[in-house]
């Protein structure tokens, strides 16, 4: 597998220290040091493969570590914090990702048999060992960087192969559930989507449970299993992450941003912001600005 990884590293070597689009639909790459505030974000569903270095991802009370021997799957939108690390030899972090499209997954699932046995857990994110077959599929996809005229014809087939290889692995149930109606994961994703787009609005648990077609107690239980957060904690994380992005973009001060994201008390906003990010808004903004200048 080391030979496969080295070729992938060479192909992705043009990545920058930010999400770098490849020209291949839904495929992006990143390399080098990334400012901490950019690693704390609401991540969208994806398959992430690290080529060099390692990454730690924390969602709620769960922390996962992965490196070039593993790949990471996130099946729903989740507010998370990450940290990246160079390799033991000092080589910069390098990774590629494929954003998940439920329609493509549903089309693929219609053509392959459903495996026997149930899924092992309900979490919306996890890590699994990478396989030579999965790396081969990624290689075919990334080789298109040298043949852009072939992307339109071949990329859809290679994307399906990457998805197929993940579907055949231990995290395949995640991909099945987000593309299959009436699973607990797909039901919870409806509520997640509502919170993401209405985070400044007061949550009504009964209404969210109704969206998910679950009882309030079952909804709360499944939501926590999928996201490692309660619905209220999820909303708070989304609010604070959005507030941070507004502050860094210069779109208001702490008081005005607090009201924009749904807080009634700027003092409460400042307390919860400090609890999550480790610094009050003004000091965190100064640190983020310094990090951006150094990047």
Secondary structure by P-SEA (a helix, b strand, c coil): caaaaaaaaaaacccccccccccccccccccccccccccccccccbbbbbcccbbbbbcccbbbbbcccbbbbbccccccccccccccccccccbbbbbbbaaaaaaaaacccccccccccccccbbbbbcaaaaaaaaaaaacccccccccccaaaaaaaaaaaaaaccaaaaaaaaaccccaaaaaaaaaaaaaacccccccaaaaaaaacccaaaaaaaaaaaccccaaaaaaaaaaaaaaaaaaaccccaaaaaaaaccccaaaaaaaaaaaccccaaaaaaaaaaaaaac
